[in-house]
Amino acid sequence: MAIVNSTVPAPSAIYVPGIGTPGRDGTDGVDGRNGTDGRDGAPGQGVIFTRTAAASIPAWRALVANADGSVIPAAPSDPTHRGRIIGITARGASVGLPASIQNAGDLLGPDGGFTAGTTLFVGANGTLVTTPPASGWRQIVATATASGQVVVALGEARVVAEEGTALVVPGGFASAASSADVDQGEATDKFVTPAALDPALSGKLGLAAFLQAAAGYNLPSSNKTILDWLADLMIEGAELRALGFVGDGQSHPLSERFGTGSAGLAAAKAVFPRAVALTEEIDGHAIQRRIDIAVGNGMASCTVLPRGCTALTSFPIDSTATKACHVSSPGPATIKCVGASSGCWNHGTEAAKASGPFTWRGVDLDSASSVPTTLLTTFFGVGGIGRGQCLTVQKARFDRGTRGWLLGDMPRGATIYDLQVFGPDNQMQAGAGIEVKVTNACTYGSFAYSWKDVIVANYTWAWDCSCAQALEAVLFSGCHGYNGWGFCRVNNSRSGFYYSLLWEFNGCDWEGLGFALDMYRCKGVRVRGGFWIQTANNAGRPLPAGVVTDGGELRHVNFRDVNDFMLDGMQFSAGAPSDGSTRTNYVLVHTDTACFAGEITGSSLLTDHATATCAFRMGGSKTGTIVERRTKLLNWWGNPPVVVYAGTGDQPYQISEADAASKGGTVSDSGYYRFKGVGVYTSDAQGRFTIPLPRRSGGVLPFFHETPVAMVTPGNSNGATVGLSIISVTGTVITVVVAGNASGVTLAAYWTVEGF
C-alpha cells in the first residue's frame, strides 16, 4: 500500500484504527557467527611537539628541557639531567631552530644503525646506545624495530651504583664474581654484578637488558648461593643487610667486619664514611648509610626495619638533610642506643634544623647508653613543611631515655597516636618525657598538634611545652601521665600581649605529686573529664624547677594569667601519705588574679586523709569572671572550705555556687546571688536592730560587691503586728527600725536579699 502525495517509500503494512489489529511480533532470529579478527594496525605515535634547540642537536638524540623550555641532548654524566628526559628527536635541529620531539610510540627517522629488537639506553650527548653507561645514571628510552625506526618508551632513570662499595666479608671487601662463578652457583668471597648475572639469566628470563638497567640493586650481606641471594632481596631489610646490618640485639662492632688498627678503620670509612671508631655498631652505620645514599641522590629516605629486629647504634642516626624521612617496620622492631650515644635518632637539632617532613611508624626506641639521652629529636627550621602535615609518629614505644622526645619548632600538623614514653624503671627523670619547644627562631609559628592515646611515665613532666613564638591548637585525647610531678606544663614567654591559644584535654588521666596542669599565659583552655590523682610526696622530692606557687603549696591545676578556660567534669582525688598521717597544704584548682573568663563545672572531689587548704582558690582580673558550679563532694576529708577567694579590690569577687549553697543561697552564672533567712531580733535604745548577711568563705568578704535589694517582714505573733522599716543596706548588713523607734522590742523577722 502506498501513501498518496508522499516521497517516503511505502511501508509494508499500516495499522488503521477500526479495520484490524496488528499481529504478534515474531521470534528473533539466531545470531550470525562472529567474523574473523582484522589485521593489527601499525603502532601509533605518541605525543609529538616542538621545542627550540639551545645547542646543535644531531639525529636520534634523547633530550632534556632547560628552564626556559629550550632543549639540549641528555648527558648521563650530569646528575641534574636524571629524570628530566622529555622525549627523542629523530632528525635533530640546528641551534635556534625547532626540534620535533616524540615521547612515546612509533618513531621513524633516518638510518641510525639500530638492530631490530635491541634495547636502547641514553648514552653520551643523548645518543641512543645498546650498552648502558657505567657511571652516572642510566635509563631505557626505546626499543629498535628497524635500522631507522624505534618505539619510544621512557623508562625510569636509575643511579649507577659503584659495584663493591656495599659488600663486606670477614677479612675485608669481596671481589666481583665472573659469569663462570655464577654458573657454579656459589663463590665464598665474591659478590654478583649485572655483568655476571646477564649470561646466566638472560636466556632463561629474557631480562638481560632489564638486569643491566637495574643498577640500583642490593648486594648480599653474606655469602650464599645466587638463588638464596635473589630470594633475600624480596624480604624485609634486604637494603640494610646488604650493608652488613644484623639486628639481633647483640653487639657487632665495625672491627668484626673490617679488622683492627688504622687499616681496619680506613676500610670501614670506605664503606661508612661517618665511621669514627671501630668500636661503633655496624647496625647504626648501615641505617645511616642508607639515609646518606638517599640524600646524595636527592631522594626522600625510606628506612624499613625487619620485623622482630633490635638494631644497636653508637650514635644518634641523623636524617636532618633528607627531603623527607620515613621510618617504619611491618612488625615490632627496636633501635637501641649504646655506648656513649646521646640518643637514637635526630631529624634536626636546635643548631642544625631539618627542612623535610618526618614519619615514624612501628619502631621502638630504647637506651642502654652510659650518658644522658634524648631518644628522638625532631627539630624543624622552615614553615610549610609537608604541606600542613609535618610530623607523624604512630605505634611506638620510647624506653629508658633521660628524655624521651624533643620536638622543636614544628611548623604545622603533628599527629601522634599510640605512643608510650617510659623513663627508666622506678626513677623519676628530672626533665620531660616529651618536650615541645618553640624557639624565637620559629617566626612562622607552631600549630595543630594531635596527641591521641599517648602514655608518659617516670618523668617530672609528661609534657613540657615552652614557646617564645606562637604555639597554638594542641589537642590531647585519651592521654595519660604517671609517676611524675605534672601532666602538662605550658610556659609562654613570647613578648607583648600574646596568649598561647587553644589547648584541649579530653578524657585524660594523671597520677603524680602535683601540678597536673601548670599553664602560664594561655587562652582557650578546655579540660573535659578524666581522673586527676595527686599522690603524697613520700620521698620528699623538691618542687620542680620553674614552678610558681606560694609556700610550697601543691595544686592539681595551677593557672596563671589563663583566659577563657573551662574545667568540665573533672574528678579530683588526693591520697594520704604512706605513714598514715594527714596531708595538708594543697588545693585542687588555683586561678590567679590575672585569670579571666573561666568555668569550673561538674567537678567530683574525693580526698582521703588529705585536708586541703580549699578545693578552689578563685581569683580573677575582673569581678564575676570565674564561675564554680555543680561541685560534688564525694568524700571531702576534714572540714576545709570548698572555695577560697584570692586578690584585692574586685579580684576576689568570683562566682561560687558551692559557697552560696553552703550559706543557704543560690547564684546565677552571671553572679546574681539570692539569700533568705529568719531570725529573732531585739531593738536597741533607738528602736533599731541589724540583720547580718552571709559572707563568702573565710568570713570576711561579702557575697555582694554592689548594694543588694533587701526586704524584711515581721513574723506572725498573737499580738499586734509590729511595723518595720529598712534604714540602710550594705553587702554585709541590713539595718532595720521598729515603728515609733520602740526600744526593747523582741520579734521574729523574715528577710530576703539579692543582687550582684
JOWO-V598088 format. One record per residue. SS is DSSP state (A for helix, B for strand, O for the rest). D_LAST is the distance of its C-alpha to the last C-alpha in Angstrom with 2 decimals. Layout:
SS/D_LAST, SS/D_LAST
This chain:
O/104.31, O/103.48, O/100.93, O/102.50, O/101.60, O/99.50, O/99.96, O/97.97, O/100.28, O/101.04, O/98.95, O/100.77, O/99.33, O/97.27, O/95.44, O/95.98, O/93.97, O/96.28, O/99.21, O/98.22, O/95.47, O/95.18, O/96.28, O/94.03, O/93.27, O/95.68, O/94.69, O/93.72, O/96.45, O/96.48, O/94.83, O/97.29, O/97.64, O/95.50, O/97.24, O/97.90, O/95.36, O/95.92, O/96.77, O/94.03, O/93.06, O/93.24, O/90.21, O/87.59, B/86.43, O/82.97, O/80.94, B/83.19, B/81.75, B/82.89, B/81.63, B/83.19, B/85.26, O/84.12, O/87.30, O/90.71, B/90.30, O/93.46, O/93.86, O/92.11, B/89.12, B/85.59, B/83.11, B/79.65, B/77.53, O/76.42, O/73.03, O/74.53, O/75.95, O/79.53, B/81.44, B/83.63, B/85.51, O/83.46, O/84.22, O/83.60, O/83.75, O/80.69, A/77.50, A/75.53, A/77.74, O/76.85, O/75.12, O/75.65, B/78.93, B/78.55, B/82.05, B/85.83, B/88.13, O/91.70, O/93.36, O/91.39, B/90.90, O/91.71, O/89.13, O/87.07, O/88.32, B/86.40, B/86.88, B/86.80, B/84.64, B/84.18, O/81.53, B/82.80, B/85.82, B/89.52, B/90.61, B/94.22, O/95.67, O/98.70, O/100.54, O/98.36, O/100.71, O/98.31, O/99.54, O/98.30, O/95.86, O/94.75, B/91.14, B/90.29, B/87.95, B/86.81, O/89.21, A/89.55, A/88.91, A/87.63, B/90.98, B/91.15, B/92.75, O/93.55, O/92.85, O/89.20, O/88.36, O/88.52, O/85.54, O/82.47, B/81.30, B/83.17, O/82.57, B/84.63, B/84.72, B/87.59, B/90.54, B/93.98, B/95.80, B/98.80, O/100.01, O/98.07, B/95.35, B/92.15, B/89.12, B/86.01, B/83.31, O/80.98, O/80.11, O/77.61, O/78.17, B/78.39, B/78.62, O/81.96, O/81.46, O/83.66, O/85.77, O/85.75, O/82.71, O/80.64, O/83.05, B/83.95, B/86.22, O/87.15, O/89.08, B/87.82, B/87.62, O/89.27, B/91.79, B/91.97, O/93.83, O/96.75, A/97.38, A/100.03, A/97.43, A/95.27, A/98.27, A/98.75, O/95.17, O/94.07, O/94.42, O/92.99, O/92.25, B/91.59, B/88.73, O/89.15, O/88.86, A/89.03, A/92.61, A/93.60, A/91.77, A/93.14, A/96.73, A/95.65, A/93.11, A/93.98, A/96.79, A/94.71, A/91.39, O/92.36, O/89.43, A/91.25, A/89.64, A/86.21, A/86.81, A/87.98, A/84.89, O/82.51, O/82.58, O/79.09, O/80.32, O/79.29, O/81.93, O/82.49, O/81.10, O/84.11, O/87.67, O/88.06, O/90.08, A/89.38, A/88.20, A/85.85, A/84.55, A/83.92, A/82.04, A/80.04, O/78.73, O/77.17, O/74.90, O/71.75, O/71.84, A/75.26, A/74.17, A/73.01, A/76.02, O/78.27, O/77.00, O/77.67, O/74.29, O/74.62, O/71.14, B/72.24, O/69.85, O/72.79, O/73.61, O/75.92, B/76.33, O/78.05, A/81.09, A/81.66, A/82.54, A/83.75, O/85.45, O/84.96, A/85.56, A/85.28, A/87.12, A/84.64, A/81.65, A/83.35, A/83.94, A/80.31, A/79.08, A/81.32, A/79.38, O/75.98, O/75.62, O/72.51, O/74.42, O/74.31, O/75.87, O/77.97, O/75.65, O/72.95, B/72.33, A/74.00, A/71.21, A/68.70, A/71.32, A/72.22, A/68.63, A/68.31, A/71.61, A/70.54, A/67.45, A/69.53, A/72.03, A/69.29, A/68.00, A/71.55, O/72.04, O/68.82, O/67.50, O/64.37, B/64.79, B/64.78, B/65.36, B/65.94, B/66.53, O/68.74, O/66.95, O/67.26, O/68.15, B/66.87, B/67.58, B/67.73, B/66.93, O/67.60, O/65.27, O/62.15, B/63.46, B/62.49, O/61.64, O/59.99, O/62.60, O/62.56, O/61.61, B/59.77, B/60.00, B/60.04, B/60.63, B/61.02, B/63.05, B/63.84, B/63.36, B/62.28, B/63.34, B/62.47, B/62.87, B/63.04, B/63.18, O/65.75, O/67.48, O/65.39, O/63.53, O/60.00, O/58.92, O/60.10, B/59.16, B/57.90, B/56.93, O/56.19, O/55.02, O/52.84, O/56.09, O/57.78, O/55.46, B/56.31, O/56.22, O/56.90, B/54.82, B/55.08, B/55.37, B/55.85, B/56.57, B/58.00, B/59.17, B/58.03, B/58.05, B/59.09, B/59.96, O/62.88, O/62.84, O/63.51, O/60.91, O/57.13, O/56.53, B/54.16, B/55.49, B/54.34, B/53.39, B/52.38, B/51.65, B/51.66, O/52.31, O/51.88, O/49.45, O/50.32, A/52.28, A/53.12, A/51.56, A/48.11, O/49.28, O/50.29, B/50.24, B/50.86, B/51.29, B/51.92, B/53.40, B/54.19, B/53.87, B/53.76, B/55.05, O/55.44, O/54.47, O/52.95, B/50.58, B/50.70, B/49.85, B/48.96, B/47.60, B/47.40, O/46.56, O/46.64, O/46.13, B/44.97, B/45.44, B/45.75, B/46.23, B/46.65, B/47.37, B/48.82, B/49.20, B/49.51, B/49.38, B/50.55, O/51.37, O/54.28, O/54.15, O/52.44, O/51.65, O/48.25, B/48.93, B/47.27, B/46.23, B/44.76, B/46.34, B/45.25, B/44.41, B/43.03, B/43.65, B/42.97, O/44.82, O/44.67, O/47.78, O/45.89, O/45.00, O/45.06, O/42.09, B/41.93, B/40.41, B/40.39, B/41.05, B/41.35, B/41.81, B/42.73, B/44.13, B/44.61, B/45.04, B/45.11, B/46.14, O/47.41, B/45.69, B/43.04, B/41.00, B/41.66, B/40.46, B/40.08, B/38.98, B/39.08, B/38.99, O/40.05, O/39.97, O/38.00, B/37.54, B/35.76, B/35.66, B/36.47, B/36.51, B/37.25, B/38.30, O/39.59, O/40.22, B/40.68, B/40.87, B/42.60, B/44.18, B/42.53, O/39.40, B/37.09, B/36.99, B/35.98, B/35.37, B/34.42, B/34.90, B/34.41, O/36.31, O/36.72, O/36.25, O/33.81, O/30.50, O/31.86, O/30.01, B/32.15, B/31.07, B/31.00, B/31.55, B/31.72, B/32.75, B/33.70, O/35.12, O/36.08, B/37.02, B/37.26, B/38.82, B/38.97, O/38.29, O/34.92, O/32.98, O/33.44, B/31.32, B/31.36, B/30.09, B/29.70, B/28.60, B/28.38, B/26.47, B/26.38, B/26.90, B/27.17, B/28.27, B/29.17, O/30.63, O/33.30, B/34.18, B/33.29, B/35.33, B/35.40, O/38.75, O/39.84, O/41.54, O/44.73, O/46.86, O/44.74, O/44.40, O/42.80, O/39.60, O/40.44, O/41.05, O/38.18, O/35.36, O/32.43, O/30.83, O/30.34, O/33.02, O/34.58, O/31.59, B/32.20, B/29.62, B/29.94, B/27.66, B/27.45, B/25.46, B/25.74, B/24.40, B/24.09, B/22.11, B/21.49, B/22.41, B/22.37, B/23.77, B/24.63, O/26.63, O/28.01, B/29.92, B/29.90, B/32.69, B/34.01, O/37.44, O/39.43, O/42.00, O/45.58, O/46.53, O/44.24, O/41.92, O/38.13, B/36.33, O/33.46, O/31.73, B/30.16, B/26.85, B/26.46, B/24.01, B/23.21, B/21.18, O/21.64, O/19.50, O/21.15, O/20.02, B/17.88, B/16.83, B/17.94, B/17.90, B/19.53, B/20.34, O/23.05, O/24.40, B/27.20, B/27.87, B/31.41, B/32.57, O/35.84, O/36.93, B/34.22, O/31.40, O/28.67, O/26.66, B/23.78, B/23.39, B/20.69, B/20.08, B/17.12, O/16.80, O/16.07, O/16.88, O/13.43, O/9.79, O/8.87, O/12.45, B/14.09, B/13.61, B/15.72, B/16.59, O/19.69, O/21.38, B/24.69, B/26.26, B/29.91, B/31.28, O/29.13, O/31.68, O/31.06, O/27.72, O/25.69, B/21.90, B/20.80, B/18.14, B/18.40, B/16.18, O/18.15, O/18.18, O/17.33, O/15.03, O/12.28, O/14.41, O/13.48, O/9.71, O/10.63, B/9.97, B/12.53, A/13.54, A/16.48, A/14.82, A/12.51, A/15.73, A/17.78, O/15.90, O/16.28, O/12.87, B/11.68, B/9.18, O/9.71, O/11.14, O/8.51, O/5.95, O/4.73, B/6.12, B/9.05, B/11.68, B/14.97, B/18.16, B/21.44, B/23.46, B/26.57, B/26.37, B/29.15, O/28.92, O/30.24, O/32.99, O/30.80, O/29.69, B/26.16, B/24.24, B/20.84, B/18.55, B/17.02, O/13.68, O/13.59, B/13.27, O/13.22, O/16.66, O/19.03, O/17.95, O/16.87, O/13.35, B/10.49, O/7.84, O/5.31, O/6.22, O/5.67, O/7.69, O/6.75, B/9.43, B/12.27, B/15.71, B/18.76, B/22.04, B/25.31, O/27.05, O/30.39, O/33.53, O/37.20, O/37.27, O/35.80, O/32.07, O/30.46, O/28.27, B/24.91, B/22.76, B/19.41, B/20.20, B/16.93, B/13.39, O/11.75, O/9.40, O/12.68, B/14.82, B/15.72, B/19.13, B/21.42, B/24.98, B/27.79, A/29.85, A/32.71, A/31.22, O/33.19, O/33.32, O/33.95, O/32.45, B/31.28, B/29.15, B/26.74, B/23.29, B/20.77, B/17.11, B/13.89, B/10.33, B/7.20, B/3.79, O/0.00
